[in-house]
Amino acid sequence: MASEKKVKTEMGLREQKKRETERLLANTGVRLFLAQGYHETTLDQIAQEAGISRRTIFSYFSSKEDILVAASGTSWDDILVEVAKGGRDQQPLAVVREGLLRRLATRSHKEMLALHRLMSISATLRSRYHSGFAEREQAVYETLVEIWPEPERQWELRLAAMTSIGAFRLAVQAWTENPEKSSLLELTQTSFAELNALLSRK
């Protein structure tokens, strides 16, 4: 029993180390992309800046595109941490909304816009970014299930995940079309307000 617990602990530590390295590489990659350009940055430069070997970086990422997609995913991981703080006395939709808004309130508008523009430099990256919303919806659903594990609530939680991601996606679209007009935080607030108004209509 003790050895089994030790194995689980070691596996947990390895997974944590892996995630920390992935985050380090993603953050380093984005920093270099913004400083010297996406096409001008090499994987070797990212590895050197992050303080790891070239061989190691390829055990995590096979391309710069993968690093950029991971950076976008890292931001979403931080949002899920905020969503997980929700209480059982709240409505699921409100939990997602508040988690999103708390995280967006801490992010730099300039940095978010720069990252989004990097994700838009090629058709492949744009496709991977938009297809990622399905994964984010699933991640939100799984986070909500941790708060409300009751089987009879799963349909409601799935619906909350779908509608909240839809509202956020609409805010992202409006923001990227005219980023100087409103911040993503403001547009996300507006999008959820419109969703709540729609749901309250009889």
Secondary structure by P-SEA (a helix, b strand, c coil): caaaaaaaaaaaaaaaaaaaaaaaaaaaaaaaaaacccccccaaaaaaaacccaaaaaaccccaaaaaaaaaaaaaaaaaaaaaaccccccaaaaaaaaaaaaaaaccaaaaaaaaaaaaccaaaaaaaaaaaaaaaaaaaaaaaaacccccaaaaaaaaaaaaaaaaaaaaaaaaaccccccaaaaaaaaaaaaaaaaacc
